[in-house]
């Protein structure tokens, strides 16, 4: 099934990739689409990245002490 690229910018990008890689325009399209599909397949969802970060950097255990509002106000310059 043929693929017609009607957008001039897209056609120029495909031609540029083909020249840089020394391949045909058809192979350039195939290469670019495969690369993007591979990138999407390897993408780690944000939820999983955050879970891994939290596992590497766990929060400290709660101290049970109340927050000292006056102390933190003084640190930030609020009076």
Secondary structure, DSSP 4 states (H G I P E B T S, - for coil): -------HHHHHHHHHHHHHHT--HHHHHHHHHHHHHHHHHHPPPHHHHHHHHHHHSPPPPP--PPP-HHHHHHHHT--
